[in-house]
Amino acid sequence: MSSTRCDGAIFVGLVNNMPDAALASTEAQFSALLAAAAGRHSVQLRFSSLPEVPRGPDARARIARGYWPIETLLAAEPDALIVTGTEPIAARLADEPYWRRLVELITWAEEHAVASIWSCLAAHAVVESIDGIQRRRLAEKRCGVFAHDILAGHALLDGVSAPLPMPHSRWNELPVEALRAAGYEILSFSPESGADAFVRHDQSLMLFFQGHPEYEDTTLLKEYRRDVGRYLNGQQSHYPTLPQGYLSAEGRELLEAFEARALGERSPALLEDFPFAAAAATLRNTWRPAAVTLYRNWLDFIAAARASSAEEVSLAGP
């Protein structure tokens, strides 16, 4: 793939570290969100992935066909990065096989990117790498769409009104008190889900999400079905809890009926009867407008910062 960049476009590198099963859907989610948010901006999006993330042959082939090596991406000097998390395989982030490379990427973003977005596990990694704040394991998975209060009048929140709905899907959280003590500005918070969006702005603007503004209507439902499958085949001992604040009454009734059946007939074959289509037909994406506005404000910031930098160079002369 060509490693050239388009003149005038905001050049965004998506470092997609999601597991193989979610690799393509993550590409689609972020591509669609950036396209919806672009407005007057031209955005050039290129994919990369940390090579140390464990991959199967199909995912490796997809990455070889359509992704830039991380060294090539950074050498092209993108204006901004979006870095996803992945499914952890170690108890400690610092023991993950990609940890050293991820820390190098964090340092690069701090020193060279105009702005960056760090999603879920990637947000946890930045905070641990820079400030030594370790995430805490939750007693049960935090899954659902939660209403957040807006705590700061930051430009990234222009046009976003409270309550701000946002999907969450994670087993860990960052302590809000520790984030504040380290100088992070909390933008949105929910008593049920904790901090969602928060920022650090030194040389570069770093925006962190513990939630997932990029998620599509059915993403949480797909993850729930995956977890049900893990219960049915014996990979996990407890049946997953229904996502909070996400399902309609009809959808909840469908999934509760399936749960009752699964608890009595535990078998991998039962997953074929999971009422995905019927439940999906009742869903409503309540977070998309806010997600588009947040990303549009982020792109506006990058464009303004680039214009300001170009003006400074012009005033300085040759």
N, C-alpha and C positions, 0 to 999 in steps of 0.2 A: 504494500500500500504506500502511496506517495506520502512523504512527510512534510509537504509544503503547507503553508497556511494562507488563508484568504486575506488580502489587504482590506483593512477597515472593519472586518468582522471582529466581534468579541470571541476570542479563542478560548474555549472551555475544554479541559481534559477531564473526562469521567474515568476515574480509577475504580473499575468495577471488580470488587473482590467477593461478590456474592457466590454462594455455592452453585455447583453446576446446574442444578434444576431451576435456579432462579436467574441464571446469567442473562438469557435472552429477554426475559420479562423485565429485568432491571434496566437493560438498555432501552427498552420501549417506554418504560415509565418515565425515566429522566428525559428522554428525547421528546416525549409528548408534553411534559411539563415545561421544558425550556421553549418549545415551539409556541405553546399557548401564552407564555410570559414575554416572548421576545418583543412584541409590539413593533416599534420603529427601529429596533436594533436588529442587525444581522448577526447571527450566532453561528460559529463554526464549532461543532462538537466532535471530538475524537475520543476513542475508547482506548483504555489501557488496563492492565491488571498487575498486581504484584506477583512475580513469577513463583514465589515461595508458597502461595496458596495452593493446597492440594487439589489436583484436577484429574478427572478421568479423560480417556482418549477423545471423546466427542467434544468436550469443552476445550481441550487443548487445541484441537483442530479448528474450532470456531475462533479462538483467540489468535491462532496463527494466520487465519484468513483475514480477519477484520480489525485486529487491534494493533496499536503501536507498542513496541517494547517500551517499558517505562523510561529507559534512558533516552530513547528517541523523542518521546513526548516532552520530557523536561528540557532537552536540548533545543526544542522548538519554542521554548519560553511561552507557554500558555498564559493568558491573562489571569485565568482562574482555574481552580481545581474543584471537582466534586469527588469526594472519597467515600465509598460505601464501607459498611462493615462486612462481616461474614459470620458464619456459624462457628463459634469457638470450639476448639478441640482440647485445649489445656485449661486448667483451673485458673492460672494466672496469665494475663495478657502478655507479660514479658517472656513467657515460655512458648508462645506461639511461634511457628517456624518462620513467619513473615515479620516478626517484631522489629528486627534490626532495620530491614528495608523500610518498614512503615515509619520508624523514627527518622530515617534519612529523608523520607518524603515530607514529614512534618517540618523538618528544618528547612528544606527547600521552599516549601510554601510560605513559611514565615519570612524568608529573606527575599523571595523573588515574585511571588504571586501578588496581584492586586487584592484578590479576595479568594476565599476558599470556603467550601461547605463540607462538614464532617458529619456523617450519618451514623447514629447508633453506636456500634462498637468502635468505629473510627473516632467518634467524639470522645468516647471513654479513653481511647489510646492517647489522644492529644493531651488530655488533662493529666493523665498519669505521667506521660513523657515529660511535659513541661513543668508541672507543679507537684508531681508526686501524689496526686489525689487518686486513690484507688476506688473503683466502683464496688458497690455492695450487692451481694446476691439477694434476690427477693425470695420470699417464702413460696410464692407461686407466680406463674407467668403473668405479666401485665399485658393484657391483650384487649383491645377495644378502641372505641373512639371516645375521647375525653374532652370535656369543655374546659378551656384554659382562660384564666384572667390575663390581661395584658398589664405588665408591671412597669414598663418603661416607654417613654416617648421617643423611641429610636426611629430614624428615618426608614429602616427596614420594615417598620410596621405601619407606615403611611397607608391609609385606606383600609386597614384591617381593623375590624371592630370586635369587641368582646361580647359574648364568650367565643373564643376561638376554638373550633373543633379540630382535633388532630388524632390520627390513628397512632397507636403504640403497639409494639409487639416485641417484648424483651423479657429477659430473666434477671437483669441487673439495672442498677440506678446509681447516679452520682448524688452525693449529699449536697443539698442546696447551700447549707451553711458554709461548707468547705469551698464551694465555688465562689460564693460572695467574698469570703475571706481572702481568696487568691486574686480577686480583682475582676472576675467575670461578671458581666451585666446580664441578669436574667430578664429575658424579654417576655416570656409567657410561662405560666405556672398553673398547675391544678393540684388541689389537695389529694386527689385520687392517684394522679400519675406523676406528680413532682414537676421538676423543671422540664420544659419541652425545648424551646429555643433559647439560646444564650450566646453571647458574643465576647470576643477578646479582640481589641483593636490597638495594636502597637504599630509596627512597621506595615503590617498587612491586616486586613479585616478577616477574622476567622469566625464563621457562623456555625454553630453546632445545633444539631437536632437529636434529641432522644426519641422523638416520634418520626413519622414517615409522611411528610407532605406529598411525596411522589406516588404514594400508593393509589392504585386504581380501585374502582368500586368493589371488585371481588377479591382483592389481594388477601385481606384478613380471612375471608371465607376459605380460600385455597390453603392458607396456612393452617387453619383449624382442621380442614379435611386431612391434611398431611399428618397432623398430630393425632387425629383419630386413627389414621392408618397405623401409626407407630404403636398406639395402644392395642389395636386389634392383632398386630403381628408380634406382640410381646416385647417391643423395644422400650416401652415405658409402662410403668405399673399402674398409673392413675389415668382415668379418662379425663381429657382436657376440659377446662372450664369454658363455657360459651363466652365469646367476645362481648364486652360490656358496651352499651350505648351505640350499638352498630346494627342490630337486627330489628326488623319489624316484629310485631306481635305474631304475625303469621309465620315469619321465618323462624322465630324462636320456638314456636309450637312444633314445626317440622323437625328441627334439630333435636329438640327434647324427646320427641317420639323415637327418633333414630337412636339416641343415646340409651333410652330404656331397652330398646331391642339389642343394642350392642353389648350392654352389660349382662344380658341374659344369654346371648349367642356369640360370645367372643370368638371371632374367626376372621382371618385376613380376607376371605372371599366376600364377607359382608360389605366391605368398602364399596363394592360395585353398586350397592343400593343406596349409597349416601345421596340425599336429596339436593345435590348441588344446584341444578338448574332451577328447581322450584324455589329454593331459598334465595338464589341470586336474583331472581325476578322481583323480589320484594325489597331489594337494597336501594338506598339513596346515598349518593356521595355528598356529604354535607361539608367536607373540608376543601373541596377543589377551588372554590373562589378565593379563599384565603391563601391557599398554596400558590396559586397563580400570582396573586398580588405580592406575596413575599418574594417570589423569584423575580418578578418584574422590578421590584425595588432593588434587589441585589444586582440585577443587570444594569439598572440606572446608575447605581453607585460605581460599578466598574467602568461604565462609559464616561462618567464625570471624572473619575480619577485618571483615566487615560488622557482625557482632554486636558486636564490640569497639568499633567506631566509633560504633554507635548508642548503646551504653552510655555512652561518653564524652560524647556530645552530651546524653544524658539527665542525667548527673551535673552537667554544666556549667550546665544550666538555660536558661531563656529569655534 
